[in-house]
Amino acid sequence: FMEKHLFAHEQLVGLRHNAESIDSASDEMGFCYGEIFRWHRDVVQLTTKDASEKLAVSFAVAKSANLSIYEWRLEQAVERNSHIPEHLTKYGDLHM
Protein backbone atom coordinates (compact mmCIF):
# COMPACT_ATOMS: atom_id res chain seq x y z
CA PHE A 1 0.00 0.00 0.00
CA MET A 2 2.69 2.48 1.03
CA GLU A 3 4.86 1.76 -2.03
CA LYS A 4 1.91 2.15 -4.39
CA HIS A 5 0.17 5.14 -2.84
CA LEU A 6 2.57 7.13 -0.65
CA PHE A 7 6.10 6.44 -1.87
CA ALA A 8 5.08 6.67 -5.54
CA HIS A 9 4.92 10.47 -5.17
CA GLU A 10 8.62 11.28 -5.39
CA GLN A 11 8.10 15.03 -4.92
CA LEU A 12 6.64 14.33 -1.47
CA VAL A 13 8.87 11.55 -0.19
CA GLY A 14 12.11 12.02 -2.15
CA LEU A 15 14.37 9.56 -3.85
CA ARG A 16 14.19 5.82 -3.31
CA HIS A 17 16.71 4.14 -1.00
CA ASN A 18 19.70 6.44 -1.38
CA ALA A 19 23.06 5.61 0.18
CA GLU A 20 22.33 7.52 3.40
CA SER A 21 19.07 5.67 4.03
CA ILE A 22 20.70 2.32 3.36
CA ASP A 23 23.65 3.10 5.65
CA SER A 24 21.27 4.11 8.43
CA ALA A 25 19.59 0.70 8.14
CA SER A 26 22.81 -1.35 8.08
CA ASP A 27 24.11 -3.16 11.10
CA GLU A 28 26.60 -5.88 11.97
CA MET A 29 25.31 -8.67 14.20
CA GLY A 30 26.58 -11.88 15.70
CA PHE A 31 25.00 -14.97 17.17
CA CYS A 32 25.76 -17.57 19.78
CA TYR A 33 23.97 -20.50 21.41
CA GLY A 34 22.52 -20.64 24.90
CA GLU A 35 19.73 -21.94 27.10
CA ILE A 36 17.21 -19.20 26.28
CA PHE A 37 16.59 -17.03 23.24
CA ARG A 38 17.93 -13.52 23.83
CA TRP A 39 18.64 -10.50 21.72
CA HIS A 40 21.07 -8.21 23.50
CA ARG A 41 22.71 -5.32 21.67
CA ASP A 42 24.12 -6.81 18.48
CA VAL A 43 24.20 -10.46 19.53
CA VAL A 44 21.38 -12.95 19.12
CA GLN A 45 21.48 -15.96 21.41
CA LEU A 46 19.79 -18.94 19.75
CA THR A 47 18.50 -21.97 21.63
CA THR A 48 19.05 -24.55 18.86
CA LYS A 49 21.24 -25.06 15.83
CA ASP A 50 18.11 -25.51 13.75
CA ALA A 51 18.21 -23.61 10.46
CA SER A 52 14.57 -22.53 10.86
CA GLU A 53 15.43 -20.58 14.03
CA LYS A 54 18.26 -18.79 12.21
CA LEU A 55 15.94 -18.12 9.27
CA ALA A 56 13.24 -16.67 11.54
CA VAL A 57 15.74 -14.31 13.16
CA SER A 58 17.13 -13.35 9.74
CA PHE A 59 13.65 -12.43 8.51
CA ALA A 60 13.04 -10.35 11.65
CA VAL A 61 16.31 -8.46 11.16
CA ALA A 62 15.56 -7.88 7.47
CA LYS A 63 12.08 -6.53 8.27
CA SER A 64 13.54 -4.27 10.92
CA ALA A 65 16.14 -2.89 8.49
CA ASN A 66 13.47 -2.35 5.85
CA LEU A 67 11.24 -0.59 8.37
CA SER A 68 14.04 1.75 9.41
CA ILE A 69 14.45 2.81 5.76
CA TYR A 70 10.73 3.64 5.58
CA GLU A 71 10.94 5.53 8.88
CA TRP A 72 13.90 7.54 7.59
CA ARG A 73 12.05 8.36 4.35
CA LEU A 74 8.96 9.39 6.31
CA GLU A 75 11.05 11.69 8.52
CA GLN A 76 12.50 13.30 5.39
CA ALA A 77 9.01 13.78 3.94
CA VAL A 78 7.76 15.41 7.14
CA GLU A 79 10.75 17.77 7.17
CA ARG A 80 10.30 18.65 3.48
CA ASN A 81 6.62 19.38 3.94
CA SER A 82 6.71 21.10 7.34
CA HIS A 83 6.13 24.44 5.63
CA ILE A 84 2.57 23.38 4.71
CA PRO A 85 1.00 23.45 8.21
CA GLU A 86 3.07 26.53 9.06
CA HIS A 87 1.70 28.34 5.99
CA LEU A 88 -1.85 27.18 6.80
CA THR A 89 -1.52 28.46 10.37
CA LYS A 90 -0.15 31.80 9.27
CA TYR A 91 -2.35 32.54 6.22
CA GLY A 92 -5.32 30.16 6.53
CA ASP A 93 -5.05 28.80 2.98
CA LEU A 94 -2.80 26.84 0.66
CA HIS A 95 -1.79 27.54 -2.91
CA MET A 96 -0.72 24.26 -4.46
Backbone torsions as a table, in degrees:
resi	resn	phi	psi	omega
1	PHE	NA	-48.8	-177.0
2	MET	-65.3	-41.6	179.2
3	GLU	-61.4	-44.1	-175.0
4	LYS	-73.4	-41.5	-171.1
5	HIS	-102.1	-41.8	-175.3
6	LEU	-94.0	-53.3	-174.5
7	PHE	-75.7	-9.2	177.7
8	ALA	-71.5	-19.3	-178.8
9	HIS	-93.0	86.9	-173.7
10	GLU	-60.0	-32.3	-179.4
11	GLN	-67.3	-22.3	178.2
12	LEU	-91.4	-40.3	-173.2
13	VAL	-108.7	-8.2	176.3
14	GLY	88.4	-167.3	-175.6
15	LEU	-74.4	156.0	179.3
16	ARG	-78.7	134.7	169.2
17	HIS	30.8	64.7	176.1
18	ASN	-76.6	175.1	-174.5
19	ALA	-59.5	-38.7	-179.1
20	GLU	-64.6	-41.8	180.0
21	SER	-68.4	-35.1	178.9
22	ILE	-70.6	-42.3	178.0
23	ASP	-62.3	-36.1	-179.8
24	SER	-69.2	-19.7	-178.9
25	ALA	-99.6	-1.5	-178.0
26	SER	-86.3	149.0	177.6
27	ASP	-160.3	148.9	175.1
28	GLU	-100.6	134.4	-179.1
29	MET	-135.4	158.9	175.3
30	GLY	-129.4	170.9	176.4
31	PHE	-142.2	157.8	176.1
32	CYS	-147.3	177.3	-179.7
33	TYR	-114.4	144.7	180.0
34	GLY	-159.0	-172.0	-176.8
35	GLU	-75.2	-35.5	-178.4
36	ILE	-126.5	154.5	176.3
37	PHE	-75.8	128.4	177.8
38	ARG	-140.8	152.1	174.2
39	TRP	-131.4	102.7	-177.1
40	HIS	-125.1	120.4	-177.1
41	ARG	54.4	-117.2	-177.3
42	ASP	-110.0	25.3	179.2
43	VAL	-126.8	129.2	176.2
44	VAL	-103.5	127.5	176.8
45	GLN	-100.8	114.5	-179.4
46	LEU	-92.9	154.4	-179.3
47	THR	-96.9	-19.2	179.8
48	THR	-135.4	169.3	174.0
49	LYS	-98.0	16.8	-179.4
50	ASP	-68.9	132.5	-178.8
51	ALA	-62.9	-30.5	-179.1
52	SER	-66.5	-32.5	176.4
53	GLU	-68.2	-43.4	176.6
54	LYS	-62.3	-41.4	179.9
55	LEU	-64.2	-41.4	179.0
56	ALA	-62.8	-42.5	178.1
57	VAL	-66.4	-41.0	178.8
58	SER	-60.1	-43.0	177.7
59	PHE	-63.4	-40.4	179.1
60	ALA	-63.2	-42.7	179.2
61	VAL	-65.3	-43.0	179.7
62	ALA	-62.2	-43.2	177.9
63	LYS	-63.3	-40.3	179.3
64	SER	-63.4	-43.7	178.8
65	ALA	-63.9	-41.7	179.1
66	ASN	-64.3	-41.4	178.7
67	LEU	-63.2	-39.0	-179.5
68	SER	-66.7	-30.7	174.6
69	ILE	-65.5	-45.4	178.4
70	TYR	-62.9	-40.4	178.1
71	GLU	-62.3	-42.7	178.6
72	TRP	-62.8	-43.5	179.7
73	ARG	-65.4	-37.4	178.4
74	LEU	-66.5	-41.2	176.1
75	GLU	-59.5	-42.4	178.8
76	GLN	-63.3	-40.8	179.4
77	ALA	-65.1	-40.6	178.5
78	VAL	-63.6	-44.0	178.5
79	GLU	-63.1	-43.8	-178.8
80	ARG	-64.7	-29.9	-175.0
81	ASN	-107.2	12.7	-178.4
82	SER	-66.2	-20.4	179.1
83	HIS	-68.9	-21.9	-176.7
84	ILE	-65.2	-55.4	179.2
85	PRO	-65.6	-31.5	177.3
86	GLU	-64.3	-42.7	178.4
87	HIS	-65.9	-42.1	178.1
88	LEU	-61.2	-42.4	179.6
89	THR	-64.0	-41.9	-175.0
90	LYS	-76.0	-42.9	-172.7
91	TYR	-112.7	-14.7	176.5
92	GLY	80.9	2.6	177.0
93	ASP	-150.2	169.5	179.2
94	LEU	-128.5	138.8	174.1
95	HIS	-114.5	100.3	-177.8
96	MET	-112.9	NA	NA
